[in-house]
């Protein structure tokens, strides 16, 4: 941790044609979100949990885990200012805000990878996680998100419990929001997780540093799992097939199959 910390900053994100395009894009999006809800409705979770989570996921407007989290904080010594700080909206950081690039520039690609991944593995106080992928891998991801920019990911909470995040790529950034919040109003849905790519070394070292920032509704382990899953579903051909179905043939989307593939 000490070795990694020396590279890091001390502060811890034709109008008619347009309407035709919008109508064409929005109909599949509404469709696949409804299909997801129906698919989740019949997802094979333990019988004792099935009715409870079917109701909480499909019918309520707020996340039961979000309510539980805020209730827990309110009964502890957390002050109002601390609570606001923990729940402030995610703001993507520039790489220079995270690391001392003048030092990292001197490291070889493998050295940068090691410093980046070890730091996020050891650091427990930040609401963020990170991985490093190759230039070729990132090129595959960016190529595929142009065709299929959205997907859904379950977050397992133990005992068969889970909730679902809706993921959407915008300008090579990935934002995940609680599915039901997004369905109510995409513009006001709170971001639970934000993937930020840092491409400063994509040409000189042929690597891309990926940072995932998250609100405390997610644990660090859950955020780390999400970060890896969202990349794997675009890099692995078999998993990407489900992303394609979700975006292009939503009436055939099988949430149970995706649920079984996630950790």
N, C-alpha and C positions, 0 to 999 in steps of 0.2 A: 504494500500500500504506500509506503514511504517513497519507493522508487517511482511509482506511478504518479504520486502527487506532485512531484517537481515539474511535471509537464502540464499541470492543470491550473486553471484560474482559481483564485480563492473564492470568488463569488459563485454561488451555486445558482428556445424555443421558437330595300327592299324588304321592309318589315314583314310582309306576308310570308316570305321565304323563311324568316326567322321563326315565325309562329308555327309554320309547318314542321320545322325541325324540332321545336320544343314539344309539340304535340306528339311527334314520333318518338321522342326520347322518354317522355314522362309516362306514357301508357305502360311500357314494359316495366318501368321502375315501380309503379303502383302494383302491377300484377305480381312481380316476384316478391314484394314484401308481403302481400296477402298470402301467397303460396308458402312463404317461409313460416308465417304464423300458423297456417293449417298444418304444415309439416312438423313444426315444433309441438303442436297440440297433440300429436300422436307419437312423439318421440318416446322410445322405450326407456324410461327411467324407472327406478324402483316404485312399485305400486303405491307405497305409503306416501311418496313424494309427488306422484303423478298429478293428482287433482290440485294440490296446493300450488305447484309451480305452473301448471297449465293456467290457472287463474291469475297468478301473479305476473306471468309473462305476457299472456294474451289480452287480458282484460283490464289491467290497471294501467294508470298513466305514469306512475313513478316506479323507480326500481326499489324492490324490497330491501336490497342490500345497501343502497344509498341511504334509505331511511334508518336502517339499523346502524350504519356507520355514524351518522350525525347524532343519533340518539346516544350512542356509546360515548362520543366525545363530550356531549352535554353533561354527562354524569361524572366526568373526570375533572381533573384540575385544568383542563384546556381553557384558556381565556378566549374571549370573543375575538380578539385580534389574531390569536394563533389559529383559531378555526377559520377565519377569513383567509389567512395566509395559506393554510393547507388546501383550501378549496378554491383558490383564485384560478381564473381561466388559464389554460396552458398557452404559453407563448414560446414559439420555437426559437432556439438559440442559434447564433452563428458559431461556427467551430472555434473562432478566435475568442469567443466568450467562455468556452469550455476548456480549451487547452492553450498552452504557450507554444504557438506555432513556430516561433523562432528556434525553439529547441526540438520540436517534433520534426521539423523540416530536415534535420540532420540525420534522423534515424532511417534505416532501410525499411522496406515495406513490412517485413516480418516483425521488426521492432515496433513499428507503429501499431500493428495488429495486436501484439502482445500487451503493450501498454494500455491500449484502448479497452480490450476485453477484460484484462485483469482488474483494471480500475473499477469497472462497473460490476464485476463479480464480487469485489471486496467491499465496495462502498454501499452502506446500508441506510444512510441518512437522506440521500437524494431520491426524489420521485422520478427516477429515470433508470434506464437500462441501455445496453449497447452491444452491437455486434459489428463485425467487419466482414465484408464480402468482396469478391474480386470484381474487376471491371466488367468481365464477360458476364458474370452473374447479374450484375446490376443492369446491363444492357438487355438481358432477357426480361427482367422484371419491368423495366420501363417500356419495352416493346409490347408486352402483354397487357399492361394496365391501360394502354391506349384503347385497346379493343374491349377490355373487360375491367372497368374501373371500380366495381363495387362487389362486396361479398359480405357474408355474415360469419361470425365466430362465436362459439359458445365459451363461456367462462365457467369452469367447474368450481363449485364451492364446497365440495365434500358431501358425503351422505346422499349422493344422487342429485343434489341441488345444482342448479346452473342458471345463468341468465345469458342473454344474447346481445352482442354488440354488432352494429351495422358499420361496415368499413367502406370508406370511399376515398379513392385517390384523386388528388387535385394538384396539378403541377409537380408531380413526383413526390408529394407529401401525402401521407395517409392519416386520415382522421377517423377515429372510431367513436361512435355515440351509442347510447342505450337505444335498442331497436324501437321500443315503444315511444320514446321521446321523439325519435326521428319521424315516426309515422304521424305523430300529433302535429309537429311543426319542424321541418328540417332546418329552418333558419334559427331557431332558438334552442335546438337540442345541444346539450352540454357535451363537450368533448371529454371522454374518459381517457383516451389514449391518442397520442400524436407521434407518428413516425416521421423523423426528419433525416434526410440523407445529407451527408457532407461530402461533396465531390471535389474538394480541393486537391486531393492526391490521385484522382482518377487517371490522369495522364502521366504524371511523374513516377508514381509508384504502382499504378494499376490496381488500386483498391478504393473502396468507398466505405466510409465510416458511417454506420447507421445508429442513430440515437432514438430511443423510444421514451417519451415523457408521459407520465400518467398521474391522474388524481389518486388520492388515497382510498377511493372506492375499490381500487385494485391493489393487491399486495405486490411486492417486488417480483415474487416468483410468478404470479399470474401475468404480470406485464412482460416479464422475460419470455414466458411461454407464448404470449400473443405475438411478440416481436418475431420470434422464430417461425411461428405458424404462418403469419401473414406473408413472410418471404417464401417459405417452403411451398405454399399453395400456388405461388406463381412460378416457382423454379422447377418443381416436380411435375412431370407431364401427367401422371395419373391424377394427382390432386388438382392440377390446373383444369382438367376436364370438367370438374365440378364447378369451378369458377366460370367457365364458358357456359355451362348449362344455366347457371344462375342468371347470367347477363343476357344470354341470347335465346335460351329456350326455357324460360322460368317455369312454365307449366310442367316441366319434367324434373324440376329440382327436387332432390331427396335430401332433406336435412339430416335424416337418421344416418345416412352414409357419411356425411361430413362429421357428424357428432362422433361416430365410431373412429374416425381418422385422427381426431384431436386428442391431446393428452389430458 
